[in-house]
């Protein structure tokens, strides 16, 4: 969440609730609604690290609020994040480690592991389909996020089939 908040603050200064709303508006229903407590904890850490600075703003009928501004150091960190490629395929897949090692111990059968993982993925796929059906057609960012997750999940399901053919 650190870098997401820095990106929003690069656009304009904001307080915690505005950042929460901006995340929800930007990503729509596909993005889990962030916890406001987590946002403020993260902002506190960003401030401690010198990536943002907070300014108390007086309000006449309400308690003062802190408005957060991106610092030059924060902009540098954000620029580095944007410029670096995102992690690619995972070679050390946790499920694959289980699939190979658990049968050696006599704890689990490979087919049982594959079937359990397949059921888990299919449950997630069903949830994503439900979410997609409830997403407004105009919410393109949310649709792309959901479709991307579904494509990754389909690739994982295809890979499970390959594991079943080769290992079971």
N, C-alpha and C positions, 0 to 999 in steps of 0.2 A: 504494500500500500504506500510505502514511502515515496516511490518514484511516481506513482499515480498522483499523489498530492502535490509533489513538486511540479508536475506537468500542468496541473490546474492553476497553481500559483504563478506559473510563468505567463499565463494568460492575463490574470489579474489578482490582486490581493483579495483575501477572503477570510472569513471566520469559519470555524469548524462546521456549523450547520449548513453554511453555503457550500462548503466543499462536499458534504454528504449529498446535498441536493444536486450538485453538479455531476457527481458520479452517477446518481440515479437517472438523471435526465440524459446524460451522455450515452450510457450503456443500456438503459431501459430495463425491462424485466429479465433479461438474460444474465444480468450481473447481480449477484447476491447483494442485497441492501447492506451497506456497511454499518457497523455498530458505531454510534457516535462516540462512545467511550474509547474505542480503539482509535478513532480518528484523532481525538485529543491527546491520547497517549503518544501516538505517532508524531503529532505536531510538536509535542514537548521534546521528543528525542531529536527531531529534525532541528529544533531550535538549539538544543544542547550541542549538537554537532556543527552548528554554524551554517546550516543550509537554508534556514528561514530565520526571520526575526519577527517578533511579535510587538505590536503597538497597542496599548490600551486605548480604547475609544470610549469616551463618555457618552452615555445615553441619558436623556432627561427623565424618562419614566421607567427605565429598566436598569438592571445592573450593567456595569461597564462590560464591554466585550473586547476580546483580543482579535485583532486583525493581523493575519500573517502575510508576510512579504517574502518573496524569493530573494536570497542573497546572491552575490556573484559566485560564491562557492557552490551554492545550490544549483545555479544555472550550469556551472561546469559539470557537476555530477549528472544533471539531467541530460546535457549534451552528450556526455560519454555513454550514458544508457541508450539514448536514441541512435547513436552512431555504431554501437556494437551489435553484431548479429545475435539473434536469440538462439538459445540452445537448440540443437537439432535432435535427431533421433537418439534415444537412450539405449546405449549398448548394455549397460548394467541394469537391466529390467528386473525389478524385485520379484515379479511373478515368475519370470523365467528361472531365476535362482531357486525359487521354491520348487518349480517343476523338475529341475535337474537334481537338486540335493535331497528333497524330502523323501523320494522313493528309496534313496540309498540308505536312509536311516530306518526304513520300515514303518515310518509314521504315516505315510500317505501313498495312495495310488495315483499315478499320473492322470488316468482318465477321470478320477473323482476331482482332482484339482482343476483340470481343464473344464469339466462340466460346471463346477462351482463358479469358476471365473466367468464362463460364458453366461450363466444365469445372472451374475452380477452386472455384466456389461449390457445384457438385454434389458434388465431393469432400468439401468441408467438411460438406455436408448428410448425406452418407453416414456420416462420422465421428460426427456428432451423433446420428444414428439408432442407431448401434452403442452409443454412450455411453448413450443413453436406454434401450436394451434391457437394459443391464447395471446400471441404477440401480434400487435397491430401491423398490417402490411406496410405501413409507412415508417415503422421503426426499423430501418435498414441496418443500423449498427447491431441491434439485438439479434436480428435475423442472421446476420453474418456470423456473429459469435456463436449462436446455437448451431447453425449449419456446420461451422468449423469443428465444433465439438463432436457433432454427429459423424463427420467424415473421419476424424481421428478414431472414434469409437468403432466405426465400420472397419477401418484398417486393423484395429486390435482384434476384432472378431475374425477377420480373414486370417490373421496371423495365428490365432488359436486353432483354426482349422488345419493350418500347415503344421503346427506343433503336434496335433492329434495324428495326422497322417505319418509324420516322421518319427515320433517318439512313443506313441502308445501302441 
